[in-house]
């Protein structure tokens, strides 16, 4: 027969183990970041992408949503721009770098039909956002939203 003391000790030890496991899981959890870029301004686009790349480097789960004029960055024939000082790259180059390190990027669902082009006009690796799926990303636990 178990004594009250041994049951109590077992419960305390179990609670401590559970608390330690929960803390470990919380420390291992990566924050989620969704960067929404709609600005036509090249410096704004560049900074949004630089911050997304830095967030990924620091361990965040990052996604990029390109809307309006920023969607043009994802076109195979994106508008030409001079490299930004400090970044030494254009926003289109930064987007390709983001794709290369596994950051998912999508144009908003309204971009292609309003631009008058099809998905084959996009660079490799850029998809078309599905509103219900994107809403899920936006509402996920620990999601931070950056909008530019």
C-alpha positions in Angstrom: 0.0 0.0 0.0 1.3 3.5 -0.9 1.7 6.0 1.8 0.4 9.6 1.4 4.0 10.8 1.5 5.1 8.5 -1.4 2.0 9.6 -3.5 2.7 13.2 -2.7 6.4 12.9 -3.6 5.5 11.1 -6.9 3.0 13.8 -7.8 5.5 16.6 -7.0 8.2 14.9 -9.1 5.7 14.4 -12.0 4.6 18.0 -11.8 8.2 19.2 -11.9 8.9 16.9 -14.9 5.9 18.2 -16.7 6.9 21.9 -16.0 10.4 21.2 -17.3 9.1 19.6 -20.4 6.6 22.5 -21.1 9.4 25.0 -20.6 11.7 23.1 -23.0 9.0 23.0 -25.6 8.3 26.7 -25.2 12.0 27.5 -25.7 12.2 25.2 -28.8 9.1 26.8 -30.4 10.0 29.1 -33.2 8.1 32.3 -33.6 6.0 32.7 -36.8 6.5 35.8 -39.0 4.3 36.8 -41.9 5.7 39.8 -43.9 3.1 41.5 -46.1 4.6 43.8 -48.7 2.4 46.0 -50.8 4.5 49.2 -51.1 5.9 50.2 -54.5 8.8 51.9 -52.8 12.1 50.1 -53.4 13.6 51.0 -50.1 10.5 49.8 -48.2 10.5 46.6 -50.2 14.2 46.1 -49.5 13.9 46.7 -45.8 10.9 44.3 -45.5 13.0 41.6 -47.2 16.1 42.3 -45.2 14.1 42.0 -41.9 12.5 38.8 -43.2 15.9 37.3 -44.0 17.3 38.4 -40.6 14.3 36.9 -38.8 14.8 33.6 -40.6 18.5 33.7 -39.6 17.4 34.1 -36.0 15.3 31.0 -36.2 11.8 32.3 -37.0 9.4 30.6 -39.4 9.0 33.3 -42.1 6.4 33.7 -44.9 6.2 36.5 -47.4 3.0 37.8 -49.0 3.4 40.2 -52.0 0.5 42.4 -52.9 -0.2 45.2 -55.3 3.0 46.8 -56.7 5.2 44.6 -54.6 3.9 41.6 -56.5 5.9 42.8 -59.4 9.0 41.6 -57.6 7.9 38.0 -58.2 7.5 38.5 -62.0 10.0 36.9 -64.3 10.3 40.3 -66.0 10.3 42.3 -62.8 11.1 46.0 -63.2 14.8 46.8 -63.2 16.2 48.6 -60.2 19.6 49.7 -58.9 21.0 47.7 -56.0 20.1 49.4 -52.7 23.1 50.8 -50.7 23.6 48.9 -47.5 21.9 45.7 -48.9 24.0 45.7 -52.1 21.0 44.0 -53.8 17.7 44.9 -55.4 14.4 43.9 -53.7 14.0 41.2 -56.5 17.5 39.8 -55.6 16.6 39.8 -51.9 13.3 37.9 -52.7 15.3 35.3 -54.7 17.7 35.0 -51.7 14.7 34.4 -49.4 13.3 31.7 -51.7 16.8 30.1 -51.8 16.9 29.7 -48.0 13.4 28.2 -47.8 11.2 31.2 -47.1 7.9 30.6 -48.8 6.7 33.6 -50.8 3.3 34.1 -52.5 1.5 36.8 -54.4 -1.9 37.7 -53.0 -4.9 36.0 -54.7 -6.0 39.3 -56.3 -2.6 40.1 -57.9 -2.5 38.0 -61.0 -6.0 38.6 -62.2 -5.7 42.3 -61.7 -2.3 42.4 -63.3 -3.7 40.5 -66.3 -1.1 37.7 -66.2 -1.1 34.0 -65.3 0.9 32.1 -62.7 3.5 31.2 -65.3 4.6 34.8 -65.2 6.0 34.3 -61.7 9.6 33.3 -60.9 10.2 29.8 -59.8 9.3 29.2 -56.1 6.6 31.9 -55.8 3.1 30.7 -55.4 -0.4 32.2 -55.3 -1.8 32.7 -51.8 -5.1 30.9 -51.0 -7.0 33.2 -48.6 -8.2 30.5 -46.2 -4.6 29.1 -46.0 -3.1 32.5 -45.5 -5.6 33.4 -42.9 -4.5 30.3 -41.0 -0.9 31.5 -41.1 -1.9 34.9 -39.9 -3.9 33.5 -37.0 -1.4 30.8 -36.0 0.0 30.9 -32.4 2.9 33.2 -31.9 2.5 34.9 -35.3 3.9 38.3 -35.7 2.8 40.4 -38.7 5.0 42.9 -40.5 3.3 45.1 -43.1 5.1 47.3 -45.5 
